[in-house]
Amino acid sequence: MKIPKHIEHKIDLRARLAQRFWELGLEIDEFCDKNGIEIDSCCSCSGVETICNPKETAEYIKDAIRNK
């Protein structure tokens, strides 16, 4: 079956966004590690919460930074 162009575009876009998501997560994790900020592993760059509950995870990390 030939891949429809709009589906191919979405597959490629998802791959690019996933790569960027991983890179940003690593930067956030490195920042927290360097500054002694404890975050739950499920909220780290590879944690499931960052995908399943992105807004809540963002607030959790921001609060952890603010409360340091």
N, C-alpha and C positions, 0 to 999 in steps of 0.2 A: 504494500500500500504506500502510496506517495504521501509524505507528510504535508498537510496543508500549511501554507505560509504563516497564517496567524498562529497556528499551534507551534510551529518551529520557532517563531519569534518569542512566544511565551516560554518555551523550554530554555532558549538561550538567555532570555532576560532573568529567569529564575536562577540559572547557574551563575550569572554575573552578580546578582544580588546576594546569593548565598555566599559567594566568595568575599564580597565586601562586608557582609554581616560577620563572617569569621574574623576578618582583619580588624574590624572595629572592636569586636569582643576581646581579641587579644590585647589591643591597646588599653582597653578599660581594665582588664585583669592585671596587666603589668602595672598600671597606675596604682591600683588598689594594693597590689603586692608591695610595691616600692614604698608606699605610704602607710603600711601596716593596717590597712582597712580590711576587716574581715567581712567576706560575703559568702553566703551559702553556696556550695558547689553547684546546686541546681540553678543558680542565677549567674553562673560564670558563662564564658563564651560558648562552652559546649553543653551548658545545662538546658534541660528540657523546658524550664520555666521561661527562658528568654524567647522561646518560640510559641509556647502555648499561652503565656500570659505576658506579652511584651510590655504593656503599660504598667502593670503592677511591678514587674521586675525592674523597670527603669526607675520607678519611684523608690523601690527598696534600695537600689544601689545609690541613688541620690541621697536618701536619708542616711545611709551608712557613711557616706562621704561627709555630709553636713554634721553628723554627730561625732566625728573623729576629733 
